[in-house]
């Protein structure tokens, strides 16, 4: 770990000013990702700005039933909040599928949105990686790529986004609140993360000096018909090979609205709203779900070692939608696929 300057922000404006004045600074909240990256010499900020004392920990119910979750609310705090469990069970389930209890106690909402990829080569400074050093190449292409992307990849990067929470947020009506040198703005969640393109070093659409202060999630009509399914190499403390956040609004067995987001398959949580729209008016049957999964994955491309992810993702989409339709959501504590 390299030397750095430690700063402790006492209010949001001070944190914004400190971050804007130091282009190579990083914010410290739970530290569950940043500290690892610094130890591995992947991230070497010249300044670390501690924001843990800022007033961004509250979870509040807004007029209309939406929930506003502060960026410093811990993953455990969010997962076990009564309003989240009641109105957004998909979000609670996704969080509980991730990491370990100890990490969830420390990791924050804002940090979860901003965490970096878990690509082997990104974490190894001795290998070329365009995310770590733009223009150096992507070692995963033609290398060990079992965990890598099958959708939205580019010739510059095939890494995947590691979050479970973000997959659920992508399936719901979520807005990211940010503040920066030019004031406040809202970012629709589907626009917050980026595909790699020619600039895989850019994970999101934040501008210089901007800080995530909260997320707003619309109060849902997906309380009953939802499921978060996570497929991984072991049943605890493992990142998803494929995960699915599925949510349905049904009327007499017919689909009124459908949301499906995939994790473990792309550089960002993956959704296709056009494919979802075609489900409206159709019966909630396995045959319909099979057709949807085929369309959703029609552009999927493997890299050799991860080819298995394509049929795995297809089956996972069908299973998650079936669980959601029957009102039998995946229960993370059971440690088995229902």
C-alpha positions, 0 to 999 in steps of 0.5 A, a space after each residue: 500500500 502506498 502513502 496517501 493523505 487522509 481527510 475527514 469530511 464534516 459535511 457534504 459540501 466539504 467532501 465535494 470540494 475536497 474530491 473536486 480539488 484532488 482528481 486522484 482522491 477516493 472516498 472512504 465509506 465502508 472500505 470493503 472494496 477500496 481497502 482491498 484495491 489499495 492493498 493489492 496496489 490496484 488503486 493508489 489514491 493520493 488522498 482518501 476522504 472519509 465521509 462516514 460522519 456525513 448525514 446520509 444513513 437514513 432510510 425514509 418513506 416518501 410521499 407516494 410510497 417511494 423509499 429514499 435510502 441514504 448512501 451511507 446506509 449499510 447493506 444490513 441496515 437496508 436488507 432488514 429495514 421493515 419498509 424495505 422487507 415489506 415494499 421491496 422484498 426483491 431488494 432485501 433478498 438480493 442484498 442477503 444473497 451477497 457477500 457475508 454478514 460481516 461485510 454487509 454490516 460494513 458495506 454501504 449503499 453508495 459503495 455497493 453502486 461504485 464497487 469495481 469488478 472482481 476480474 482476476 486480471 484487474 486485481 493482478 498489477 503484473 498483467 495487462 488490463 484496460 480497466 487498470 491501465 487504459 490501452 494495455 490490453 485485456 488479458 481475460 480475452 483468450 485467458 482465464 475467462 470463466 467468470 466473464 461477460 457474455 453480454 455487452 462486452 467489447 474488444 477492450 474488456 469482458 469484465 462483469 459487474 459484481 453487485 447483487 444489490 444493483 441487479 435488484 435496483 436495475 429491475 426496480 424504478 430506481 434513481 441515484 441522487 448525486 451532488 457535485 461542484 455544479 449542484 445536485 442531479 438525478 441519474 436514472 439507475 439504468 444510466 448510472 453504470 456503463 458498458 465498457 466500450 473503448 473506455 472500460 476504466 469508466 464504470 459509471 456516469 458520475 462527473 468529476 467531484 460528484 458524490 452519491 448521496 442517496 437512491 430513491 426506489 419507487 414503492 412497488 407493485 412487485 411485493 408478491 411476484 418477485 424472486 432473486 435467484 443467484 447461481 454461484 460456485 458455492 452457496 455463501 461468500 461467492 460472486 454470481 456466475 449468473 443472477 436474475 432479479 425477476 418481478 411481475 405484476 399479474 392480473 388473473 394469470 396474465 402479465 401486466 408488467 415485467 422486470 428482469 435484470 441479470 447479474 454476472 453476465 455484463 459490465 453492468 446489470 443487464 436489462 432489455 425493457 423492449 423485451 420486457 414490454 413484449 411480455 405484457 398481456 401474455 400468460 405467465 407460463 413456462 412457454 412464454 418465459 422460455 421465449 423471453 429468455 431466448 430473446 433476452 440472450 439472443 446477443 450473448 457471446 461466450 469467450 470459451 471457458 464461459 460458454 456455459 453461462 449462456 444456457 445457464 442464464 436461459 434456465 435461470 431466467 425461466 426459473 426466476 420468472 416461474 418462482 415470481 409468477 407462483 409467488 414462491 420467491 427464492 429464500 436466501 436463508 434456505 441455501 438451495 435453489 427452489 
